[in-house]
Amino acid sequence: MADDIAQHRAAIDALDEKIAALLNERANHAAAIGKLKADGGAYRPEREAEVLRRIALANRGPLASDALVRLFAEIISACRALEQPPSVAYLGPAGTFSEMALAKQFGANVETLPCGSIDEVFRAAETGTAQYAVVPVENSTDGAIGRTLDLLLATPLKICAEVVLRVQQNLMAKRPSMKSIRKVYSHPQSLAQCHGWLSQNLPGARRVPLASNAEAARVAAKEAGAAAIGPEIAAARYGLKLLARSIEDDPKNRTRFLVLGSHDAGPSGADRTSLVMSAHNRPGAVHELIAPFAANGVSMTRLESRPARTGQWEYYFYVDIEGHQKDEKVAKAVAELRDKAPFVKVFGSYPAAVL
């Protein structure tokens, strides 16, 4: 048995050397491409999405596809950093789901800028303080993030990517036991998402809402008899022990994030386009506006209404459709929409989230 283990280890060592050599060869090609590009931009979400989709499709195991995709996302991140690590603003503080979404999209080789509000995240990218912004736009349980939708109306930034993150809530505390917990801190949304679990397992604990899960972890780390609910990254950052994992009532809960930047994403082969429109105040007006999508064979995946705040009971309609705005049928549908709607703004076309 010892000889067999030694043989496997020797094979692994040899493979590791080959992998290291191949990774550096890949990095050389990536650096050469960076020098040849006219705009010098290192982040190309459509190209990165193509690579990750191809890796997932080519996977034959035993590694799980999501694990392999995460590995290659970090390889891409390291190669991208040979030019210049991108700077990305996100809704802070450190230790939030927004930071996890940023890491999933950009990898570890990135300059991060935590901001105190969604408004500040937008402003950082608009002023050039950061090259990109990562903002939450909707949750599968709680619906749309209204402030993000409002800010998209006025910003010159374009959606160039999306990230879908599983919302895995965890109970964390300084001490390794739940018996002494009398108070649970978290963001109001997280407390609501764990209502059933808390009622069953910590019925006597007071639930205290705070501005973020990271702030909850920071406070709980300094207080005896207190715990926090949030992502695993928060426990690591604030020195807390995980007492219970995945305590959310809905295990299918997901949050969708948008990546905003100053440039469009090109077609990747599996894209989504987001836009907003207004409608005339007359019967059948909304049906008239969405008819071009059906007529041109464009699938509409989301329709969300939001008050226009004009005081006249007018609404904006936020729409997601499948396909890139450069696709012939999408371009034709949007052109027809512009002829019918009082107002249309295309936020951007971008690769649909990979895993």
Buried (B, 14 or more C-beta within 10 A) or exposed (E): EEEEEEEEEEEEEEEEEEEEEEEEEBBEEBBEBBEEEEEEBBBBBBBBBBBBBEBBEEBEEEEEBEEBBBEBBBBBBBBBBBBBBBBBBBBBBBBBBBBBBBBBBBBEBBBBBBBEEBBBBBBBBBEEBBBBBBBBBBBBBEEBBEBBBBBBBEBEBBBBBBBBBBBBBBBBBBBEEBEEBEBBBBBEBBBBBBEEBBEEBBEEBEBBBBEBBBBBBBBBBEBEBBBBBBBBBBBEBBEBEEBBEEBBBEEEBBBBBBBBBBBBBBBBEBBBBBBBBBBBEEEEBBEBBBBBBEEBEBEEEBEBEBEBEEEEEBBBBBBBBBBBBEBEBBBBBBEBBEEBBEEBBBBBBBBBBBB
